[in-house]
Each structure stands twice: as C-alpha cells, then as structure tokens.
Amino acid sequence: MDANKDTFNYTYSAKQQREIESILEKYLPQEESKLEQLRRLDRKAAKKGTVVSVAVGIIGCLLMGVGMCCSMVWMGSYFIPGIIIGLSGIALVAAAYPIYSRITKAQRRKIAPEIIRLTDELTGK
C-alpha cells in the first residue's frame, strides 16, 4: 500500500490537450490584432457600396424583364409602357457601377484616418 502512495501516474495526450485548448479559445475574449483591424476596415469600405449596387442592379434587371414581358407578350396596349419600363431598368443596371464607385469612395474617405493610423503603427513610421 505504501508503494501506491509514493507513485505518481500521469498520462499525457497531445491530441486531447489541443482539443482542450481549442475549446478554451472559443470562450476567451478575442483580441483583434492591428492587421486584422486593418483588413476588417478595408473590407468594410467596399461592403456598403457592394450591397447597394447589387440591390440597384437586381431591381434594374427585374424592371427590364417586366418591360420586355410587356413589350413582347402583351403587345397591344402595353408595348409603349413596356419600352419605357425596360429602358428605366437598363438605366438602373447601368447606374449600378457608378453608385458602387461613389459610395465606396465616400466610405474610404470616411475611414481613411483610421486606416492611415493603423498602417503607420504596423510599418513603424
């Protein structure tokens, strides 16, 4: 019995230790590095413009489709309104990229000081 008191048994499993650490990382507060902040801000600059321009483009495509349907299927009294609706849809599709450019440029101007500050900190200037 005395021999059991003096011994120490320990089993080490690297796989189990990695699993424990990965679970622990999920519950610890995450600190964002400066490079991650820079990447997030850069993505944020284009996100709003992308969402708005895609929405405008989709609405334009749908309007163009309705206009084509009016012009080709219901030719009688809907021909002229169909052409007008289709042209307005084409105008919206054509306006999607300039809308994207304008919104993205405004967002970049808005977050430029923060981007420059983080870049200076990362490069050591």
C-alpha positions as CSV (number, residue, x, y, z in Angstrom):
1,M,0.0,0.0,0.0
2,D,2.9,2.4,0.7
3,A,4.2,1.9,-2.8
4,N,1.0,3.3,-4.3
5,K,1.3,6.5,-2.2
6,D,4.7,7.2,-3.5
7,T,4.0,6.9,-7.2
8,F,2.6,9.4,-9.5
9,N,0.8,8.4,-12.6
10,Y,0.2,10.9,-15.4
11,T,-0.9,10.3,-18.9
12,Y,-0.3,13.0,-21.5
13,S,-2.2,13.2,-24.7
14,A,-1.2,15.9,-27.1
15,K,-4.4,15.5,-29.1
16,Q,-6.5,15.9,-26.0
17,Q,-4.5,18.9,-25.0
18,R,-5.0,20.6,-28.4
19,E,-8.7,19.9,-28.2
20,I,-8.9,21.4,-24.7
21,E,-7.0,24.5,-25.9
22,S,-9.2,24.9,-28.9
23,I,-12.4,24.8,-26.8
24,L,-10.8,27.3,-24.4
25,E,-10.0,29.7,-27.2
26,K,-13.7,29.8,-28.2
27,Y,-14.7,31.1,-24.8
28,L,-11.9,33.6,-24.2
29,P,-12.4,37.1,-25.3
30,Q,-10.8,37.6,-28.7
31,E,-8.4,40.4,-29.1
32,E,-8.2,41.8,-32.6
33,S,-4.7,42.4,-33.9
34,K,-3.9,45.6,-35.8
35,L,-3.5,43.8,-39.0
36,E,-6.9,42.1,-38.6
37,Q,-8.4,45.6,-37.8
38,L,-6.8,46.9,-41.0
39,R,-8.3,44.1,-43.1
40,R,-11.7,44.5,-41.5
41,L,-11.7,48.2,-42.2
42,D,-10.6,47.6,-45.8
43,R,-13.5,45.1,-46.3
44,K,-15.9,47.5,-44.7
45,A,-15.1,50.3,-47.1
46,A,-16.4,48.3,-50.1
47,K,-19.2,46.4,-48.4
48,K,-21.9,49.1,-48.3
49,G,-21.3,50.1,-51.9
50,T,-21.5,46.4,-53.0
51,V,-24.8,45.8,-51.2
52,V,-26.4,49.0,-52.6
53,S,-25.1,48.5,-56.2
54,V,-26.2,44.8,-56.2
55,A,-29.7,45.8,-55.0
56,V,-30.0,48.5,-57.6
57,G,-28.7,46.1,-60.3
58,I,-31.2,43.4,-59.3
59,I,-34.1,45.9,-59.3
60,G,-33.0,47.2,-62.7
61,C,-32.9,43.6,-64.1
62,L,-36.3,42.9,-62.8
63,L,-37.7,46.2,-64.3
64,M,-36.0,45.3,-67.6
65,G,-37.6,41.9,-67.5
66,V,-41.1,43.4,-66.8
67,G,-40.6,45.8,-69.7
68,M,-39.6,43.0,-72.1
69,C,-42.6,41.0,-70.9
70,C,-44.9,43.9,-71.5
71,S,-43.4,44.6,-75.0
72,M,-43.2,41.0,-76.2
73,V,-46.1,39.2,-74.5
74,W,-48.8,41.8,-74.1
75,M,-48.0,43.7,-77.3
76,G,-51.2,45.6,-77.6
77,S,-51.7,48.4,-75.1
78,Y,-48.6,47.6,-73.0
79,F,-46.0,48.0,-75.8
80,I,-45.0,51.6,-75.1
81,P,-45.1,51.3,-71.3
82,G,-43.1,48.2,-71.7
83,I,-40.4,50.0,-73.6
84,I,-40.4,52.8,-71.0
85,I,-40.2,50.3,-68.1
86,G,-37.4,48.4,-69.9
87,L,-35.4,51.5,-70.6
88,S,-35.7,52.5,-66.9
89,G,-34.4,49.1,-65.9
90,I,-31.5,49.4,-68.3
91,A,-30.7,52.8,-66.8
92,L,-30.7,51.3,-63.3
93,V,-28.4,48.5,-64.3
94,A,-26.1,51.0,-66.0
95,A,-26.1,53.2,-62.8
96,A,-25.1,50.3,-60.5
97,Y,-21.4,50.6,-61.0
98,P,-21.2,54.4,-60.7
99,I,-23.3,54.1,-57.5
100,Y,-20.8,51.5,-56.2
101,S,-17.9,53.7,-57.0
102,R,-19.3,56.8,-55.4
103,I,-20.4,55.0,-52.2
104,T,-17.1,53.1,-51.9
105,K,-15.1,56.3,-52.4
106,A,-17.1,58.1,-49.7
107,Q,-16.6,55.2,-47.3
108,R,-12.9,55.2,-48.0
109,R,-12.7,58.9,-47.3
110,K,-14.6,58.3,-44.1
111,I,-12.3,55.6,-42.7
112,A,-9.0,56.9,-44.2
113,P,-7.7,58.4,-41.0
114,E,-8.1,55.1,-39.1
115,I,-6.5,53.1,-42.0
116,I,-3.6,55.5,-42.1
117,R,-3.1,55.4,-38.3
118,L,-3.1,51.6,-38.3
119,T,-0.8,51.4,-41.3
120,D,1.7,53.8,-39.6
121,E,1.6,51.7,-36.5
122,L,2.2,48.5,-38.4
123,T,5.0,49.8,-40.5
124,G,6.6,51.7,-37.6
125,K,6.5,55.2,-39.2
